[in-house]
Amino acid sequence: MSRRSTELETPFAPSPPGHRPELGDIELEGLSLGGLETTIALPKWDVCFDIGRCPPFAVRRSTVLVTHAHMDHAGGLAYHCAMRDLLHLPPPRYIVPRENLDAFHDLFEVWRRLDRSTFPCTIEAMSPGETLSLGKDRAVTAFRSPHRVPCQGYALTRSTNELLPEHRGRSAEEIRALRLAGHAITARVDRVEVAFCGDTVIDVVDREAMVRTARLLILEVTFLDQRVDVQSARSKGHVHLEEVIERAAAFENEYLLFTHFSQRYTPSEVRQLVYDRVPAGLRERVRLLV
């Protein structure tokens, strides 16, 4: 076993299912295992990325951002809606790729007939490049994530007023005087807080600046070694760790959360392979959802 520095013990130590990775002030709950289920919840944003089989922690999130219609990412939608109705929570909002909008409406109509329930919810479509408000100076922007079926990732942005560069370093008294004199002091700035790519090939990192610059990038890294080679990973529509390593210098993110590992790998293998192979400089920012 390799020696591990103290600061890496927490990110690479064992953790229970549905755990909360250490990500600074970003609160997150998640489950992700390739082919089984993926759900990532951000309680402070009241959103989920995908819904998997709808684990309990996801029920109270009112907005679900669906990347694509594979069962391990979207199979729990009707259950999520039913549980919220049972608990007398407000109807959920589902954001889905525009290509899948009609099919998701059909899906809920079938479940309403089968369950003899109303399943109250709102289903909205997004296309890559579009932005929707999440309230409170927050928004979500969709981007294309190339996969075997229509798939899109989502970037969560927060708008804040920030001091203009020319005024930085001035005293509070100087700032106050400039404001009273009618000068512009601040400007509205949109910051990408979280980017989630869903299932994808590595090309999304090359194409999307939001992916490379988000404070937190949630990236599926399904395959980790030569049990599945890079070309085979691409043919399946997934990311290989080797491709991440090749782009190590491109990631400007404060944190990267790797998810969706193949069931070929045990949690201990995941930790060891990532720790041994990812270069220093990137490795310290990586967290694992295992």
N, C-alpha and C positions, 0 to 999 in steps of 0.2 A: 504494500500500500504506500502511496506517496505521502510525504509529510504535507500537512495543510497548515497554512498560517492561521492565527487566531481569528482574524477578521472574516475568514471564510467558513468557520465552523458552523455558524448559524445558517447561512444560505444553503450549505451542502449537507446539513445534518438531517437525519430522518424526521419525518413529520406525518401526522395522521391524515386520513382522507378528508378532503374539504378544508384543508388548512389555510391559514392566512399568512402568506409569505411576508417577510420583512421588506417593506418598500417605502421606508420613510414615512411621510404623512399620507400616503395613498393607501386607503383601506380596501382590501380585496378579499373575497372568498371564492374558491374555485375547485372544480373537479375536471380533469381532462385526461383521457386515456384513448389513444387512437382506436377508432372503430367501435368504442363502447359508449362514451358520452363526453360531451364538453359543455360546461357551463361556467362562465366567469361573471361574478356579481361585484358591483361597485356600490356599496350601500350609500355612500355620501352623494352619489349621483342618482340613486334610485333606478339603476339600470342593470340589465344582464346582457352580456354578449352570449348569444345562443342559449339554449335551454336544455339540451341533452335529454335526460329522462326526468327532468324537473326535481332536483334534490331539494330537501326542505328549505335550505337557506335562500333558494331562488323565489319562493312563493311570494314574499313580501316586496319584491322588486316590481314596480308597476310598468316599466318599459322594457321590452325585450328586443334587442337588435339582432335579427336573424341574418347570418352570413350566407347560408345556403340550405337547401332542403334535404340534405342527407339525414337519415334517421337519428344518427348519434349526435346531431346538432339541433334538430328541430322536432324530434319525436315527442317531447313533453309539452308542446304548446297547449293542446286541448286540456291536459291535466292541470297545467298552470292556471288556465282560465277557470276551470271548475273549482279548484281549491280556493282561489281568490273569491269567487262567488259564495262558496260555502262559509268562508270566514268574514263575509260582508265587507270585503275590501273593494275599493273603487275598480271599475272595469279596467283591465290592462290595455296597454297600447303596444301593438306589435308592428315593428318596422321590418319590411321584407324586401328582397330584390324585386324590382319591377317585373321581371320575367316570371316571377312566381305568384304575383298578386292574385290573379283569378283562381289559381289552384288552391291557395290558402283559404280564400273565401269558400270555395267548394268544400274543402276539408271540414271547416267549421259547420257548414250547413248539414253535412252528413252526420257529424257528431251530435248536433242539436236534435236531429230526427231519432238517432239511436238512443240518446240519453233522455230525450223528452225534457230538455232543459233549454234555457235561452242562451247560455254561454255568452254573456255580454262582454264585448271587447271592441276595440278599434284596430283595424288592419290598414296600414298605410304603406305605400310603395316609395322606395328611393332608388335612384340611379347613381352611378359613379359621378362625382362632381357636384351633386346636390347637397344642400345643407338644410337641416331642420332644427328648430329651437327646442331646447330641453328646459327652458325657463331659467330665471335667475342668472342671466348673463352666460348661459351655457348653451352649447349647440353640438350637433353631431354632423359630420361630413362623411359621405360614403366615397370609397375608392375601389377600383377594380382589383380583385385578388384572383389571378388566373388559377383555375382548378378544373376538374373533369366535368363539372356542371356549373351553371351560372353561380358566381360567388362574389361577394363584395366585403371588404373590410370597412371598419368605422373608426374615425378619429374624433375624440371628444375634446372640444375646445372651450376655454374659459376666457371671457373678455374682461380686462382690467384697465384701469386708468394708471398710466405710468408716467413718471416725470420725464420730460423731454431731455434728450442727451445734453443739450446746451445749458441746462439748469442743474445738472447733477454736480454735487459738491458745494452748492450754494447753501448758506445758512437758512434756518427757518424764517428769520426776519427778512432776508432778501427775497425769498420765495413769496412771503406774504405781501411785500411791497409790490412785486411784479404782478401778482394777482389783482391787487387793488387798483393797479394802473391799467388793468385790462389786457395784460399780456397772456398769451396761451402758455400754460404751465405744464399741462399733461396731454397725452394722446391716448386714444383707445387702442389697446394691443390685444390681439387674439393669440393665446398660447395653446399649443396642442399638449394636453395633459396625458392622454392615453390613446394609443393606437392598437387596434386588434385586427389581425389579418385573416382570421378564420383559417380554413384549409387553403393552401396555396403553394405555388412554386416560388423559389427565391427571387424571381424577377420583380416581385412587388417591392422588394427593398431597393432595387436599382431604379425603379420608375417613380416611386412616391416619396417625396421629400418629407411628408408628414410622418411616414413610417420611421425614417432615420432620425428625426429631430424630436419626436414626442418624448416627454419626460419618462414615461413608461411605455415600452414596446412589448406587447404580448405576441409572441411568435411561435407558431407550431414548428417543432424540430423533431419530426417523427422518427427519422432514422439516424443512427449515431455511428455506425461502423460499417465494415464491408459485408456484414450479413445481408445488407441491401445496399448496392452501390448507388452512386449518384444518378446515373442514367435511369436506373430502375425507379428510384425515388421520384424523379421528374415525371416518368411515365405514369406514375400513380397520382400525380398532382400534389406532391408533398415536398417538404424541405429536408435536406440532408445536412448534418452538422458540418460536413466538409465545405459546403457552400457558404455557411455562416463564417467559418474560419477564414475563407478566402476574402471575405468582405469585412474583416474585423475593424479595419480603419474607418469604414464608412459609418459606423454606428456612433451617433452623437448622444444617444439616450443616456439619461441618468441611471435607469434600470432597464434590464431586459428580462422578461419572464418567459422561459422556455416551457412549452406545454405539448400535449398531444403525442407523447412518446408511444412508439409501437409496443404492443404487449409482448414482443420478443425480449424486452429488457426488464430486468428486475429494478426496483428503485435504487438498490446499491450499485448496480451496473450503470444506471443513468448518471448518478452522482460521480462515479469514478471516471467514466468516459468523458464527461463534460469537463471535469476538473483537469484531467490529464491532457486533453487535446486543445481546449480553448486557450489562446495566448493571454499572458498577463496584459493588463490594460483593458481588456474586455472581460476577462474572467471575473474580476472583482465586482462587476456590475450585473453579473448574471444571477438570476434566481431560478429555481426549478419547481414546477408544480408536479410532484410525484406522489 
